[in-house]
Amino acid sequence: MKNGRCFRCWSAPFFDGFHVVFSISRKIFCFPLSFCRKMCYTMKQCITSIERKVLIMSPNYTRAKCACYMVNICMSVVGNLPPLLFLTFREHYGISYSLLGFLVVVNFFTQMVVDLVFSFFSHRFNIEKVVKFTPVLTFIGLFVFAVSPWLFPGAVYFGLLLGTVIFSASSGLAEVLISPVIAAIPSENPDREMSKLHSVYAWGVVGVVIASTLFLLVFGSQCWQILTLVFMLIPLAAFLLYRGAKLPKMETPERVSGAVELMKNRGLWLCVAAIFLGGASECTMAQWSSSYIEQAVGLPKVWGDICGVAMFSVMLGLGRTLYSKIGKNITRVLLLGAVGASLCYLTAVVSNIPVVGLAACALTGLCVSMLWPGSLIAAADRFPSGGVFIYAMMAAGGDLGGSIGPQLVGVVTDTVIASPTAAEFAAAWGLTSEQLGMKAGMLAAMIFPAAAVVLYWVLGRTVKKSDKTS
């Protein structure tokens, strides 16, 4: 270096601690160090922003996003259409309530098996092909479910069970894979994109409930197969969207030992417990709101379906949509949501005013709206390199909570109804045994959002500590 010039290339910068000297075309340019730092930072930000915009506006990723949204609507169909048809199956085929309830158990069990398989062996699958195959599996499951009276005229229940297993497997794959696809797509605000994905599911539930109720009301329950075949258009649309769509690369543990190492982290189990309680809080009210409004509030069943399930889902979708637009600070949202859900459960139990009970059920949807996706966001922030494994473990925790919560309400309700002592209390309070049993079941279910309050507070504290140490 002589007179600020480099004898090697005449263009490399020279730094003296206070100034930066560049030699360009054998001419010397000297700039203050602070100016160069600002210019470099500005250029870096501009380049990053341009790259991000290019990736976000990529037509392939836009198509992939739409396909993921459509798959979430498929989950709305397979999760909510069968329960709406339970009474139809009982009337037309004489299937008992126990066997109908077993379909729900099979649904959750199949999803959990898929979740656990992908928790440990996701590295053995071609993730992109599995994602694109998911709507095909949904299509096949709905088809078998719809034509079971024709395929198995002497054993309709077997056909319904087989169809349930198939589309439940697709639902499990969607739970495990769709969220990491959205998380891997470059975005200016990944948390809001995750919330938007889950809001699509909630709005899908609203559409499924209203469309199914009106269809069966107009055309009669004997046309349930046509209704199911019409819903097959949704997975077909998802499959067509995935064709030609480029999916982002998703990280998976390279071997089982990588998953085992992640499982040794206590933070992972804290996140799994968070989604367990969130799933229990959400699914319990979602599945029992119709029966609660019919039995405890005293409204007709058709209004129980529309005002219970549909209004709950509307508020669920509203909460997730709002977070996707203006949301931030997910740990605070989780804590406030759990507090609100606890109060709504308690209000539903103690209130004897129909309007108040109905409002409590609906507002529960708003309060629990971010408990499931918010737990996913918290887990993704804690384990950014966990990939599919983290989402699989979280899906298993959510499914477990979604099965245990409603089951607890059923057990407590049946126990109270069968108790002579409870019948005396019900008569003293001016209630029927069924009303008291339903209120007792809801009171027992309040343990999930109440416990979530404590857990989310701990989760928030650990996040703050990790931020300070980082």
LOZA-749216 format. One record per residue (C-alpha): residue in three letters; x negated, z, y negated. Coordinates in nm, 4 decimals, m for minus. Example, Ala and Ser with C-alpha at 12.3 -4.5 7.8 and 13.67 -1.06 7.14 Angstrom:
2
SITE    aa          x          z          y
SITE   ala    m1.2300     0.7800     0.4500
SITE   ser    m1.3670     0.7140     0.1060
***
This chain:
470
SITE    aa          x          z          y
SITE   met     0.0000     0.0000     0.0000
SITE   lys    m0.1427    m0.1038    m0.3359
SITE   asn     0.0417    m0.1048    m0.6655
SITE   gly     0.3637    m0.0384    m0.4813
SITE   arg     0.3242    m0.3393    m0.2508
SITE   cys     0.2984    m0.3499     0.1251
SITE   phe     0.0202    m0.5710     0.2576
SITE   arg     0.2086    m0.6173     0.5894
SITE   cys     0.5461    m0.7647     0.4890
SITE   trp     0.5756    m0.7353     0.1098
SITE   ser     0.9291    m0.5993     0.1553
SITE   ala     0.9039    m0.2531     0.3113
SITE   pro     0.9928     0.0333     0.0717
SITE   phe     0.7367     0.2819    m0.0541
SITE   phe     0.8535     0.6428    m0.1112
SITE   asp     0.6545     0.8860    m0.3299
SITE   gly     0.8997     1.1773    m0.3121
SITE   phe     1.0783     1.0978    m0.6383
SITE   his     1.1195     0.7193    m0.6481
SITE   val     1.1730     0.4360    m0.4033
SITE   val     0.9742     0.1172    m0.4641
SITE   phe     1.0873    m0.2118    m0.3066
SITE   ser     0.8911    m0.5339    m0.2999
SITE   ile     1.1260    m0.8327    m0.2813
SITE   ser     0.9859    m1.1841    m0.3140
SITE   arg     0.6563    m1.0279    m0.4311
SITE   lys     0.8342    m0.8545    m0.7213
SITE   ile     0.8309    m0.4782    m0.7628
SITE   phe     1.1572    m0.2832    m0.8096
SITE   cys     1.1497     0.0936    m0.8653
SITE   phe     1.4637     0.3104    m0.8454
SITE   pro     1.5201     0.6876    m0.8719
SITE   leu     1.5654     0.8508    m0.5339
SITE   ser     1.9110     0.9932    m0.6229
SITE   phe     2.0344     0.6444    m0.7153
SITE   cys     1.9169     0.5033    m0.3828
SITE   arg     2.0850     0.7830    m0.1914
SITE   lys     2.4158     0.7153    m0.3650
SITE   met     2.3853     0.3408    m0.3046
SITE   cys     2.3043     0.3880     0.0644
SITE   tyr     2.5931     0.6312     0.1115
SITE   thr     2.8342     0.3980    m0.0699
SITE   met     2.7239     0.0955     0.1321
SITE   lys     2.7507     0.2922     0.4557
SITE   gln     3.1037     0.4044     0.3698
SITE   cys     3.2054     0.0506     0.2773
SITE   ile     3.0661    m0.0930     0.6000
SITE   thr     3.2331     0.1790     0.8083
SITE   ser     3.5638     0.1219     0.6302
SITE   ile     3.5432    m0.2548     0.6801
SITE   glu     3.4585    m0.2161     1.0491
SITE   arg     3.7443     0.0309     1.0922
SITE   lys     3.9913    m0.2001     0.9172
SITE   val     3.8819    m0.4955     1.1280
SITE   leu     3.9251    m0.2976     1.4489
SITE   ile     4.2599    m0.1496     1.3443
SITE   met     4.4029    m0.4872     1.2445
SITE   ser     4.2847    m0.6528     1.5650
SITE   pro     4.5845    m0.8359     1.7163
SITE   asn     4.4779    m0.7300     2.0655
SITE   tyr     4.4904    m0.3609     1.9772
SITE   thr     4.8199    m0.4078     1.7943
SITE   arg     4.9666    m0.5645     2.1070
SITE   ala     4.8227    m0.2832     2.3194
SITE   lys     4.9806    m0.0248     2.0886
SITE   cys     5.3222    m0.1891     2.1194
SITE   ala     5.2841    m0.1978     2.4977
SITE   cys     5.1976     0.1734     2.5037
SITE   tyr     5.5037     0.2512     2.2926
SITE   met     5.7189     0.0507     2.5337
SITE   val     5.5753     0.2411     2.8311
SITE   asn     5.6706     0.5678     2.6617
SITE   ile     6.0269     0.4364     2.6324
SITE   cys     6.0069     0.3654     3.0070
SITE   met     5.9250     0.7344     3.0532
SITE   ser     6.2374     0.8186     2.8528
SITE   val     6.4435     0.6101     3.0945
SITE   val     6.3045     0.7454     3.4213
SITE   gly     6.3071     1.1026     3.2940
SITE   asn     6.6600     1.1124     3.1557
SITE   leu     6.8713     0.8450     3.3273
SITE   pro     6.8886     1.0081     3.6755
SITE   pro     7.0182     1.3472     3.5493
SITE   leu     7.2892     1.1653     3.3535
SITE   leu     7.4016     1.0029     3.6804
SITE   phe     7.4040     1.3175     3.8957
SITE   leu     7.7804     1.3706     3.8693
SITE   thr     7.8335     1.0016     3.9458
SITE   phe     7.6267     1.0321     4.2640
SITE   arg     7.8217     1.3380     4.3702
SITE   glu     8.1584     1.1708     4.3112
SITE   his     8.0780     0.8363     4.4769
SITE   tyr     7.8381     0.9365     4.7558
SITE   gly     7.9120     1.3059     4.8140
SITE   ile     7.5530     1.4171     4.7483
SITE   ser     7.5252     1.7943     4.7070
SITE   tyr     7.3951     1.9659     4.3951
SITE   ser     7.0983     2.0989     4.5929
SITE   leu     6.9892     1.7491     4.6943
SITE   leu     7.0426     1.6208     4.3417
SITE   gly     6.8326     1.9057     4.2059
SITE   phe     6.5663     1.8195     4.4616
SITE   leu     6.5276     1.4793     4.2920
SITE   val     6.4082     1.6627     3.9797
SITE   val     6.1596     1.8627     4.1873
SITE   val     6.0315     1.5422     4.3492
SITE   asn     5.9971     1.3854     4.0052
SITE   phe     5.7753     1.6623     3.8687
SITE   phe     5.5827     1.7067     4.1949
SITE   thr     5.4972     1.3361     4.2133
SITE   gln     5.3802     1.3366     3.8531
SITE   met     5.1624     1.6422     3.9160
SITE   val     5.0009     1.4802     4.2207
SITE   val     4.9144     1.1732     4.0137
SITE   asp     4.7819     1.3956     3.7345
SITE   leu     4.5558     1.5892     3.9713
SITE   val     4.4277     1.2753     4.1454
SITE   phe     4.3219     1.1277     3.8123
SITE   ser     4.1751     1.4608     3.7051
SITE   phe     3.9000     1.4341     3.9655
SITE   phe     3.8835     1.0685     4.0726
SITE   ser     3.9552     0.8693     3.7574
SITE   his     3.6041     0.7217     3.7772
SITE   arg     3.7000     0.5447     4.1006
SITE   phe     3.9799     0.3427     3.9375
SITE   asn     3.9763     0.0383     3.7148
SITE   ile     4.1536     0.2124     3.4271
SITE   glu     4.2550    m0.1067     3.2457
SITE   lys     4.4201    m0.2550     3.5558
SITE   val     4.5996     0.0709     3.6348
SITE   val     4.7354     0.0910     3.2785
SITE   lys     4.8705    m0.2630     3.2998
SITE   phe     5.0179    m0.1960     3.6461
SITE   thr     5.2120     0.1114     3.5285
SITE   pro     5.5202    m0.0782     3.3955
SITE   val     5.5282    m0.2839     3.7168
SITE   leu     5.5607     0.0375     3.9154
SITE   thr     5.8401     0.1523     3.6832
SITE   phe     6.0208    m0.1795     3.7341
SITE   ile     5.9983    m0.1497     4.1139
SITE   gly     6.1156     0.2127     4.1108
SITE   leu     6.4207     0.1401     3.8952
SITE   phe     6.5049    m0.1604     4.1133
SITE   val     6.4945     0.0446     4.4340
SITE   phe     6.6958     0.3185     4.2617
SITE   ala     6.9626     0.0692     4.1509
SITE   val     7.0041    m0.1213     4.4788
SITE   ser     6.9775     0.1809     4.7109
SITE   pro     7.3511     0.1640     4.8049
SITE   trp     7.2947    m0.1953     4.9199
SITE   leu     6.9529    m0.1456     5.0815
SITE   phe     7.0487     0.1808     5.2536
SITE   pro     7.4306     0.1815     5.2850
SITE   gly     7.4227     0.4649     5.5371
SITE   ala     7.1559     0.6686     5.3587
SITE   val     7.1975     0.6221     4.9852
SITE   tyr     7.0132     0.9446     4.9097
SITE   phe     6.7017     0.8149     5.0842
SITE   gly     6.7025     0.5117     4.8546
SITE   leu     6.7464     0.7308     4.5482
SITE   leu     6.4617     0.9533     4.6684
SITE   leu     6.2331     0.6546     4.7316
SITE   gly     6.3065     0.5067     4.3903
SITE   thr     6.2439     0.8460     4.2297
SITE   val     5.9018     0.8760     4.3952
SITE   ile     5.8005     0.5277     4.2781
SITE   phe     5.9029     0.5552     3.9144
SITE   ser     5.7827     0.9170     3.8981
SITE   ala     5.4377     0.7927     4.0006
SITE   ser     5.4521     0.5430     3.7150
SITE   ser     5.5556     0.8219     3.4789
SITE   gly     5.2593     1.0296     3.5947
SITE   leu     5.0239     0.7377     3.5323
SITE   ala     5.1734     0.6917     3.1864
SITE   glu     5.1207     1.0598     3.1024
SITE   val     4.7572     1.0419     3.2081
SITE   leu     4.6587     0.7028     3.0678
SITE   ile     4.8730     0.6066     2.7683
SITE   ser     4.7589     0.8929     2.5441
SITE   pro     4.3857     0.8210     2.5971
SITE   val     4.4502     0.4517     2.5267
SITE   ile     4.5996     0.5386     2.1874
SITE   ala     4.3239     0.7947     2.1251
SITE   ala     4.0553     0.5339     2.1993
SITE   ile     4.1982     0.2756     1.9576
SITE   pro     4.0106     0.3046     1.6239
SITE   ser     4.2323     0.4680     1.3637
SITE   glu     4.1990     0.6306     1.0229
SITE   asn     4.4036     0.9277     1.1491
SITE   pro     4.4061     0.9608     1.5320
SITE   asp     4.6207     1.2768     1.5220
SITE   arg     4.9039     1.0948     1.3504
SITE   glu     4.8792     0.8032     1.5920
SITE   met     4.9170     1.0460     1.8828
SITE   ser     5.2203     1.2025     1.7170
SITE   lys     5.3716     0.8585     1.6595
SITE   leu     5.3292     0.7757     2.0294
SITE   his     5.5157     1.0876     2.1363
SITE   ser     5.7849     1.0357     1.8730
SITE   val     5.8629     0.7039     2.0422
SITE   tyr     5.9401     0.8968     2.3609
SITE   ala     6.1802     1.1266     2.1761
SITE   trp     6.3634     0.8390     2.0082
SITE   gly     6.3747     0.6674     2.3463
SITE   val     6.5542     0.9697     2.4913
SITE   val     6.8107     0.9474     2.2107
SITE   gly     6.8708     0.5813     2.2882
SITE   val     6.8946     0.6366     2.6642
SITE   val     7.1414     0.9251     2.6335
SITE   ile     7.3700     0.7549     2.3826
SITE   ala     7.3580     0.4121     2.5500
SITE   ser     7.4184     0.5563     2.8977
SITE   thr     7.7019     0.7836     2.7845
SITE   leu     7.8806     0.5024     2.6000
SITE   phe     7.8240     0.2508     2.8820
SITE   leu     7.9682     0.4817     3.1478
SITE   leu     8.2546     0.5755     2.9169
SITE   val     8.3491     0.2104     2.8537
SITE   phe     8.2778     0.0467     3.1904
SITE   gly     8.3189     0.3443     3.4231
SITE   ser     8.0795     0.5341     3.6458
SITE   gln     8.1145     0.2739     3.9237
SITE   cys     7.8958     0.0390     3.7135
SITE   trp     7.5937     0.2721     3.7109
SITE   gln     7.3864     0.0165     3.9049
SITE   ile     7.4333    m0.2439     3.6313
SITE   leu     7.3219     0.0129     3.3747
SITE   thr     7.0053     0.0828     3.5743
SITE   leu     6.9315    m0.2887     3.6152
SITE   val     6.9684    m0.3405     3.2393
SITE   phe     6.7140    m0.0650     3.1742
SITE   met     6.4678    m0.2600     3.3923
SITE   leu     6.4202    m0.4942     3.0961
SITE   ile     6.2130    m0.2246     2.9223
SITE   pro     5.9266    m0.2081     3.1783
SITE   leu     5.9428    m0.5874     3.2017
SITE   ala     5.8835    m0.6092     2.8265
SITE   ala     5.5959    m0.3602     2.8547
SITE   phe     5.4333    m0.5693     3.1287
SITE   leu     5.4594    m0.8866     2.9200
SITE   leu     5.3068    m0.7084     2.6207
SITE   tyr     5.0124    m0.5873     2.8287
SITE   arg     4.9392    m0.9427     2.9420
SITE   gly     4.6740    m1.0726     2.7088
SITE   ala     4.6305    m0.7355     2.5381
SITE   lys     4.2760    m0.6035     2.5154
SITE   leu     4.2492    m0.2315     2.5829
SITE   pro     3.9799    m0.0088     2.4310
SITE   lys     3.7126     0.1403     2.6509
SITE   met     3.8001     0.4889     2.7756
SITE   glu     3.5517     0.7498     2.8936
SITE   thr     3.5787     0.9122     3.2364
SITE   pro     3.3476     1.1539     3.4205
SITE   glu     3.1019     0.9480     3.6231
SITE   arg     3.1558     1.1655     3.9311
SITE   val     3.3559     1.4635     4.0528
SITE   ser     3.0796     1.7034     3.9499
SITE   gly     3.1337     1.5990     3.5888
SITE   ala     3.4964     1.7069     3.6131
SITE   val     3.3940     2.0337     3.7783
SITE   glu     3.1543     2.1087     3.4924
SITE   leu     3.4326     2.0565     3.2394
SITE   met     3.6588     2.2876     3.4393
SITE   lys     3.4083     2.5696     3.3928
SITE   asn     3.4755     2.5617     3.0191
SITE   arg     3.7216     2.8356     2.9201
SITE   gly     3.8370     2.6285     2.6260
SITE   leu     3.9818     2.3723     2.8667
SITE   trp     4.2012     2.6319     3.0359
SITE   leu     4.3095     2.7604     2.6961
SITE   cys     4.4321     2.4102     2.6108
SITE   val     4.6005     2.3717     2.9519
SITE   ala     4.7804     2.7038     2.8993
SITE   ala     4.8846     2.5839     2.5526
SITE   ile     5.0496     2.2687     2.6851
SITE   phe     5.1996     2.4646     2.9772
SITE   leu     5.3845     2.6919     2.7350
SITE   gly     5.4688     2.4014     2.5065
SITE   gly     5.6055     2.1957     2.7950
SITE   ala     5.8117     2.4886     2.9222
SITE   ser     5.9537     2.5561     2.5745
SITE   glu     6.0480     2.1908     2.5256
SITE   cys     6.1782     2.0949     2.8699
SITE   thr     6.3823     2.4125     2.9198
SITE   met     6.5999     2.3524     2.6152
SITE   ala     6.6050     1.9766     2.6760
SITE   gln     6.7460     2.0182     3.0280
SITE   trp     6.9735     2.3159     2.9670
SITE   ser     7.1090     2.2438     2.6178
SITE   ser     7.4002     2.0369     2.7517
SITE   ser     7.5052     2.3035     3.0031
SITE   tyr     7.4534     2.5796     2.7467
SITE   ile     7.6769     2.4083     2.4916
SITE   glu     7.9410     2.3434     2.7570
SITE   gln     7.9364     2.6896     2.9192
SITE   ala     7.8271     2.9344     2.6491
SITE   val     7.9548     2.7530     2.3402
SITE   gly     8.2664     2.6062     2.5018
SITE   leu     8.2462     2.2397     2.3979
SITE   pro     8.3513     1.9528     2.6350
SITE   lys     8.0825     1.7936     2.8526
SITE   val     8.0716     1.4611     2.6666
SITE   trp     7.9965     1.6505     2.3449
SITE   gly     7.7503     1.8678     2.5321
SITE   asp     7.5580     1.5556     2.6306
SITE   ile     7.5681     1.3977     2.2862
SITE   cys     7.5365     1.7095     2.0691
SITE   gly     7.3055     1.8877     2.3109
SITE   val     7.0601     1.6395     2.4606
SITE   ala     7.0887     1.3709     2.1921
SITE   met     7.0696     1.6022     1.8892
SITE   phe     6.7816     1.7929     2.0470
SITE   ser     6.5995     1.4628     2.0992
SITE   val     6.6783     1.3462     1.7447
SITE   met     6.5145     1.6574     1.6023
SITE   leu     6.2282     1.6186     1.8510
SITE   gly     6.1679     1.2643     1.7302
SITE   leu     6.2089     1.3640     1.3665
SITE   gly     5.9417     1.6332     1.3916
SITE   arg     5.6920     1.3999     1.5575
SITE   thr     5.7668     1.1188     1.3146
SITE   leu     5.7136     1.3489     1.0159
SITE   tyr     5.3773     1.4629     1.1529
SITE   ser     5.2751     1.1007     1.2101
SITE   lys     5.3421     1.0355     0.8408
SITE   ile     5.2283     1.3484     0.6577
SITE   gly     5.0999     1.5900     0.9218
SITE   lys     4.7708     1.7809     0.9183
SITE   asn     4.6193     2.1112     1.0420
SITE   ile     4.7563     2.0917     1.3955
SITE   thr     4.6747     2.4527     1.4888
SITE   arg     4.8925     2.5836     1.2062
SITE   val     5.1719     2.3433     1.3069
SITE   leu     5.1527     2.4711     1.6657
SITE   leu     5.1755     2.8334     1.5548
SITE   leu     5.4696     2.7760     1.3196
SITE   gly     5.6468     2.5654     1.5824
SITE   ala     5.6185     2.8403     1.8443
SITE   val     5.7493     3.1017     1.5992
SITE   gly     6.0424     2.8785     1.5065
SITE   ala     6.1222     2.8013     1.8706
SITE   ser     6.1259     3.1728     1.9567
SITE   leu     6.3734     3.2399     1.6758
SITE   cys     6.5930     2.9461     1.7824
SITE   tyr     6.6036     3.0658     2.1447
SITE   leu     6.6950     3.4155     2.0267
SITE   thr     6.9659     3.2807     1.7948
SITE   ala     7.1169     3.0756     2.0766
SITE   val     7.1347     3.3893     2.2917
SITE   val     7.2836     3.6392     2.0473
SITE   ser     7.5184     3.4125     1.8511
SITE   asn     7.8826     3.3739     1.9550
SITE   ile     7.9598     3.1197     1.6805
SITE   pro     7.9687     2.7646     1.8279
SITE   val     7.8249     2.5946     1.5189
SITE   val     7.5336     2.8393     1.5031
SITE   gly     7.4596     2.7975     1.8738
SITE   leu     7.4708     2.4194     1.8388
SITE   ala     7.2381     2.4313     1.5378
SITE   ala     6.9962     2.6576     1.7264
SITE   cys     6.9747     2.4086     2.0140
SITE   ala     6.9148     2.1179     1.7767
SITE   leu     6.6568     2.2996     1.5635
SITE   thr     6.4670     2.3981     1.8770
SITE   gly     6.3900     2.0277     1.9136
SITE   leu     6.2306     2.0246     1.5688
SITE   cys     6.0287     2.3403     1.6375
SITE   val     5.8919     2.2302     1.9763
SITE   ser     5.8374     1.8695     1.8679
SITE   met     5.4607     1.9085     1.8235
SITE   leu     5.3873     2.1660     2.0954
SITE   trp     5.3151     1.9054     2.3642
SITE   pro     5.1390     1.6342     2.1563
SITE   gly     4.9769     1.8999     1.9378
SITE   ser     4.8160     2.0573     2.2430
SITE   leu     4.6833     1.7137     2.3401
SITE   ile     4.5399     1.6691     1.9910
SITE   ala     4.3725     2.0109     2.0064
SITE   ala     4.2237     1.9316     2.3485
SITE   ala     4.0977     1.5912     2.2333
SITE   asp     3.9296     1.7532     1.9320
SITE   arg     3.7617     2.0149     2.1528
SITE   phe     3.6486     1.7676     2.4206
SITE   pro     3.5976     1.4297     2.2505
SITE   ser     3.4012     1.2948     2.5485
SITE   gly     3.6410     1.4263     2.8151
SITE   gly     3.8351     1.1017     2.8276
SITE   val     4.0929     1.0484     3.1003
SITE   phe     4.0038     1.3737     3.2785
SITE   ile     4.1138     1.5896     2.9840
SITE   tyr     4.4448     1.4064     2.9490
SITE   ala     4.5056     1.4294     3.3233
SITE   met     4.4504     1.8049     3.3247
SITE   met     4.6728     1.8463     3.0206
SITE   ala     4.9450     1.6334     3.1783
SITE   ala     4.9340     1.8501     3.4907
SITE   gly     4.9690     2.1639     3.2790
SITE   gly     5.2591     2.0175     3.0834
SITE   asp     5.4396     1.9034     3.3984
SITE   leu     5.3956     2.2455     3.5549
SITE   gly     5.5484     2.4108     3.2494
SITE   gly     5.8252     2.1512     3.2407
SITE   ser     5.9229     2.2367     3.5984
SITE   ile     5.8823     2.6160     3.5924
SITE   gly     6.0690     2.6723     3.2638
SITE   pro     6.4023     2.5116     3.3604
SITE   gln     6.3763     2.6559     3.7110
SITE   leu     6.3413     3.0074     3.5663
SITE   val     6.6608     2.9607     3.3644
SITE   gly     6.8482     2.8482     3.6755
SITE   val     6.7272     3.1405     3.8855
SITE   val     6.8078     3.4011     3.6195
SITE   thr     7.1489     3.2461     3.5506
SITE   asp     7.2482     3.2433     3.9191
SITE   thr     7.1214     3.5999     3.9666
SITE   val     7.3231     3.7330     3.6729
SITE   ile     7.6386     3.5472     3.7783
SITE   ala     7.6159     3.6952     4.1289
SITE   ser     7.5596     4.0504     4.0009
SITE   pro     7.8671     4.2824     3.9911
SITE   thr     7.7023     4.4910     3.7195
SITE   ala     7.6560     4.1839     3.5045
SITE   ala     8.0246     4.0998     3.5494
SITE   glu     8.1164     4.4407     3.4074
SITE   phe     7.8885     4.3879     3.1074
SITE   ala     8.0358     4.0416     3.0535
SITE   ala     8.3913     4.1785     3.0552
SITE   ala     8.2936     4.4543     2.8119
SITE   trp     8.1432     4.2009     2.5711
SITE   gly     8.4298     3.9544     2.6021
SITE   leu     8.2271     3.6952     2.7944
SITE   thr     8.2635     3.5263     3.1308
SITE   ser     8.0014     3.5729     3.4009
SITE   glu     7.8843     3.2137     3.3479
SITE   gln     7.8414     3.2676     2.9743
SITE   leu     7.6469     3.5888     3.0235
SITE   gly     7.4341     3.4270     3.2927
SITE   met     7.3508     3.1314     3.0691
SITE   lys     7.2583     3.3589     2.7789
SITE   ala     7.0416     3.5710     3.0094
SITE   gly     6.8662     3.2575     3.1331
SITE   met     6.7948     3.1450     2.7782
SITE   leu     6.6674     3.4926     2.6901
SITE   ala     6.4282     3.4788     2.9853
SITE   ala     6.3084     3.1356     2.8720
SITE   met     6.2220     3.2766     2.5294
SITE   ile     5.9110     3.4229     2.6920
SITE   phe     5.7475     3.0786     2.6784
SITE   pro     5.7559     3.0162     2.3008
SITE   ala     5.6910     3.3882     2.2387
SITE   ala     5.3772     3.3773     2.4539
SITE   ala     5.2824     3.0504     2.2856
SITE   val     5.2743     3.2288     1.9486
SITE   val     4.9914     3.4517     2.0721
SITE   leu     4.8086     3.1704     2.2489
SITE   tyr     4.8207     2.9318     1.9534
SITE   trp     4.6943     3.2074     1.7251
SITE   val     4.3968     3.2570     1.9583
SITE   leu     4.3468     2.8800     1.9733
SITE   gly     4.3402     2.8627     1.5945
SITE   arg     4.0855     3.1443     1.5745
SITE   thr     3.8535     2.9754     1.8255
SITE   val     3.8761     2.6468     1.6356
SITE   lys     3.7772     2.8208     1.3109
SITE   lys     3.4821     2.9918     1.4813
SITE   ser     3.3599     2.6635     1.6285
SITE   asp     3.3872     2.4985     1.2859
SITE   lys     3.1735     2.7732     1.1295
SITE   thr     2.9043     2.7521     1.3962
SITE   ser     2.8881     2.3732     1.3904
***
